[in-house]
């Protein structure tokens, strides 16, 4: 596969991952980032979380949470897209090589110098009862029994 096709697959994977991020992880990323910002503001300001500086730290935490989780989704989507593109390229090249390959020679008739292409099928394995031979037949009942 041409390198630009790998790049296209990687970009498509990144786009799909960012859409998945917007649908699945945006709200939790904002919430956890805001919680981290509130903990940071409480640690810096001594437990108080009101005021302009505290709100700025909470906003900073929210933005940082969205950026971190969004970049994680983007990188994972890019890697997944590149891997899918490489897999599709490998399957296409294998299919092309299979189609361009020379077909096998036809099987020869009996008595030819060349061995047949398809080997003969071996007989099925025998069971122990087959190796022991037939069971003796029961004869007429004996008079004293």
N, C-alpha and C positions, 0 to 999 in steps of 0.2 A: 504494500500500500504506500502510496506517495506521502511524504511527510505533511503536505498541506491537508490531506484527507484526515490524518491523525489529528491535526490542529482543529479541523472542523468538528470531528467527533468529540474532542475535548471541550470545545466551546458549547456544543449542544448539551453535553453532560453538565457543564457548569450552569447553563441556563435552566435546565430542568431541576437541578439541585436548588437553585435560588428560588424558583417557583415553589418547590416543596418547602423551603425555609419559610417563605411568606405564608404558606397555608398552615404549616404545622408548628413552627418553632418561634415565630416572631413574638407572640404574646408571652410565652415562658421566658424568652431571652430578656425582654423588657422587665418582666417582673423580678427575675433573679438578679438582673443588673441593678435595678432600683433597690432591692434588698441589700446587695453588696454596698451600694452607695450610701444607704442609710447606716449600715454598720461602720463604714469609713467615716461618715460625718459624726457619728456618735463617738468614735474613738478619737477623732481630732478635736472636736468641740466639747468633749467631756459629757456625753450623754444627751446633750440638747440637739434636737433635730428640727428646730424652727429657725427661721432667718434665711437671709439670702445665700450665705456661704453654704449652709446645710443643703438647701435646695439645689444649688449648683453642683455640689458633690453627688447628690442623688441623681441628677440629670446626667452627670458624667458617668456614673455607674451604669445607668440605663443604656447610654450610647455605647459604652465599652462592651456591655453584655451583648447587644445587637451586633456590633462589629465582630466580636470574637466568634459567636455562634454562626453568623453569616459567612465569615471566612472559612470556618470549619466545613460548612455545607458546600461552599464553592470548591474547595480543594478536593473534598471527597467526590463531588460530582465530576470534576475534571478528571480525576484519576479513573473513575468508573467509566466515563465516556471514552477516554483514551484506550482503556482495556477492551471495551466493547468494540471500538473501531479496529483495534489490532486483531481481535478474534474474528471479526467479519472479514477483514483482509486476508487472514490466514485461510479461512474457509473458502473464500473466493479463489485464491491462488491454488489451493489444493484441488478444487473442483476443475479449474482450468487445466491443471497438469493432468488430471485424470482423463479429461475429455480429449486432450492432445496426445495422450499415450497411445502407443501402437497396440492394436488388439492382439490377443494371444493367437498363436497358430491353431488351425482347426485340428481336431483329433484325427489320427491316421487310421487307415483300414488295417485289419488283422494281417499279419505277415510282413509288415513294413519294417524297415530298419530302425525307424525312430520309435521310442516308447510312446504309449498313449499319454495324452495330457492329463486325463482324469484317472487317478489310480483306482484299481478295483476295490469294491467294498468288502472288508473282511467279514467272515461268517460270525454270527453271534456267539458269545461264549456259552459253553455247555455247563449244565448244572451237574452236581454230584450224582443225582439220581440217574442222569443219562449215562454217566461213566460206569456205574455199577452194573449196568445191564438190566434186562427186564426182570421183574419180580417173578418168582416161581408161581405157577398157577396152582390154585387149590384143587386138589383131587377129590374124588368121592370120599365121603366120610368113612372112617374105619369102623369095622363092625363092633369093636369093643368099647368104643368111646361114647 
